């Protein structure tokens, strides 16, 4: 089974966003960085599809995780291998 695609909705001024992206890089997890300040489509997807107004938002398959909690990220990654 192929692992679910990982997407991170972020913005440059968000320390937790940068922490999450660095954590994923250290774990060698490929992800798509969805910068909501650079892309109106990314912002609209964050607010309209996921009904979220904060970053970071990690989306993997049909699961989402708001904020950065290493234990929760590990749990989500393990569930979607």
Residue, then its C-alpha position, 0 to 999 in steps of 0.5 A: x500500500x502506498x503511503x498517503x500524500x502529506x501536505x502542510x499548510x503553513x505561513x512563513x511567520x509561523x514558528x510551529x510551521x517551520x518546526x513541523x516542516x523541519x521535523x518531517x525533513x528529519x524523518x525523511x517524509x516527503x511533503x507538499x508545502x502549501x504556503x497560504x500567504x503565497x497561494x490564494x488557492x492554498x488559503x481557500x482550501x485551508x479555510x473552506x475545505x478544511x474549515x481551519x483558520x490556523x497554521x500549521x495544518x498537516x493533512x495526510x489522506x483523510x486525517x488532519x492534525x492542527x499544530x505541531x505535536x511530535x508524538x501526534x505527527x509520529x502517530x499519524x505517520x505510523x497509521x499511514x505507512 
